[in-house]
Structure formats: structure tokens, C-alpha cells
Amino acid sequence: MEGDVVAFVGAGGKSGAIFQVTGELEEAGMPVLVAPTTKMLVSEAEEIGPVLTSEDVEDLRSKVEESLAGGGATVAGSAILSKKRVGGVEPSWVPALAPRNGVTLVEADGSRRRPLKGTAAHEPLLPGGVTLVVAVGGIRALGKPVNEDHVHRPEVFSEITGTGPGHTIDARAFADALLAGFHNIPEGVRRAALLTDVQPGRSMARASMIAHGLWRGGVRKVVLISLPDESPGRVWVL
């Protein structure tokens, strides 16, 4: 929706979701700003559009306005860092950068490419003016053990869910982990969940079990998507 500032939190496909949404918004003629508050790979950012950086908010705002004047999508960051990453912008900068006639998409935490994560107390780095928070998780972690291969910060995940190290991740624990991504959102901000890696059949049935846990936690909008296995992804809304 025009004017929305959408923060993606969690694990298992945030970047893929941002690519998908950006493409759909561009097709609809909507200007899109991608403004991560955490680090983002330069290679991923360049797939979206021009990558603009500055350590001065007014300078960056001017660059963003010029880039989006003709529509399309662009990425805003603070600097190009080592290891070919774009540094995130300060969350408080986002209202100044956000296009009023477009949509701003924010990757608001990291997960080291794991399908699930334990959200730390200081996370996520939500942008100022956020209107919608989308918690993301990859269902390929369901039925797997709680360890570094499947969970970013497994010790925090265990504290949140009560599922100990090495134990199997069930639908309840999965839902609880995603719900933790909403723990510091401002009152009135909309919430949604995105379950990735979903395919018709058993995979969708397992995703539906997680969705029931999310509904019990107050999340009324749950989207299932086949990302990152297909491009474009297949989408189901529960």
C-alpha cells in the first residue's frame, strides 16, 4: 500500500521475499525503496536496483529522491563495507528516506542464512515509521534438531521456545520463534507471517500446523510461499 514501511524480520528467506515484493510493486508502477537496517550483500542489493550510500541522512535522502523520481527501485545504505556488504541505515533515518508515493522495504535483522532463528532482546532493528512487520521462517527447519545448522542463535531459540539443544523443532516451537520477532513492535503496527519453502502436499500441511500456532498468538495474516526454490515463487494466503 502506498506509504507503507514494511520490516522483514526472522530467517529463511527475507531477501528472497524482498526481491519478490519489489518486482510486483515495480510492475504495478510503485516506486520502491529498500533500506536495510542491518548489513546486506552488495550482490543482492544490485539485483534490486541502484545502490546509494551516504553517512549523512540529508545527502542520502537527496540521492534517493533523484533515483526514484522516475519510479523503479533503489537500495539505500550507510556505506559499502568489507566483505562486499552494504551497511544498514540508522532506523531513525527511514522516515526521511521513505518515498511518500511508494513503499519502503526493510530487512531488519540477520540470520546467517539459517531457516530459523532465536531473536535476541535487542532485535529487530525496526525502522521509524514502520507500518507492517513480517516475520519470516523457512519450514525446512521443521522436524530438524535445534543446532547451528538449522537455527541462528540456537541457545536463544531454546530460551524462547523451551526446546532444548539437539531436540526436534516442532510446529509449536517454530511458531513461538516467529512470534518472538514481534516482541518490540509499536502499538498499532500490523503483523503478518511468511512461511517459505512451502510446496503442495505434506509441506503445506506442516505449514498449516505452524499457521494455527501463529493465529493463536494473534497473527491473522499468514502467507505460504515456495521461495527460495522457485522464481517467481508460488503463493498461498491462509
Secondary structure, DSSP 4 states (H G I P E B T S, - for coil): -TT-EEEEEESSSHHHHHHHHHHHHHHTT--EEE--SS-EEHHHHHHHS-EEE-SSHHHHHHHHHHHHTT-SEEEEES-EEGGGEEPPPPGGGHHHHS-TTSEEEEE----TT-SEE---TT---PPTT--EEEEEEEGGGTTSBSSTTTEESHHHHHHHH---TTSB--HHHHHHHHHGGGTTPPTT-EEEEEEES--TTHHHHHHHHHHHHHHHTT---EEEE-TTSSSSPPEEE-
